[in-house]
Amino acid sequence: KPSAPPLKASLVDSRPSSLVDIPLAGSAEVINTAPQTTEQIAAMGANAFAPSNLEPTWSTDINDCFNHSDWIGSGLASWFCPCVLCGQLSAKQGRGWVSRSQVVAFFTILTILAAGCIAAGIAAKVPLLFGLGGFLAYALIMMYGALLLSLRRRIRMKWSIPSPRCCFTGCDGVGETLCCFTGCDDVFTTLCCPCCVADQLARQEYLASNNHSVEYDFCSPNGEVPGVPYKEPPV
């Protein structure tokens, strides 16, 4: 009687397709059901690259500027004195970051120079002065955005908040390669509403230990209220 062929075990492998499929001992087969093509990966949707619900997140949403306990403090400061608030947030990061007075002095001087050149160029009808003022104004906006983006990345890392991944096809120019980048969330929010970003960072940094109230002092060098216990970032 001919012997029956040995049975083969099948194992469904859900590992990423980048890993090498290693068959099990005893003539087992590995069936890889992970996405193999760019189209299959893209079809998984943005949720496949989003942080897990169990991971740390921002304490408040980005559009909660006037929907928290200290909206008169940090909320108004983020819209009308953003350089002061960014200077305080920078000072709160400790060594290696500029102080509030340095940030305020730098942006105040740059603003005066830009406004003065633009006004003088219009009054004297000198296009060169007007162009110089426009360049200084552009530099002012770009430097403020760079400072705010650096602060957001720093605070995100300090509080262990994961950054969503942005994925798109076409990196190779022919639409075949899927490219994923981290940090696009910080860039887009900073470009769209820098004031909202500044206030969200303040709500994250000045959240009290009760995990509810925001305690912010506009006159303090680093924005902290003396004697208030603040929530500590994870170790």
Protein Blocks (a to p, Z undefined) as FASTA:
>chain_A
ZZddddddddddfbdfkbccdddehhiacddfbdfbfklmmmnojmlmgccfkbccdfbd
fklmmmcfklmmmmmmmmmmmmlmmmmmmmmnoghiacfklmmmmmmmmmmmmmmmmmmm
mmnopaklmmmmmmmmmmmmmmmmmmmmmmmmmmmmmnopacdddddehklonopaccdd
ehklmmmmmmmmmmlmmmmmmmmmmpcfkomaccddfkbmnlpaehiacddddZZ
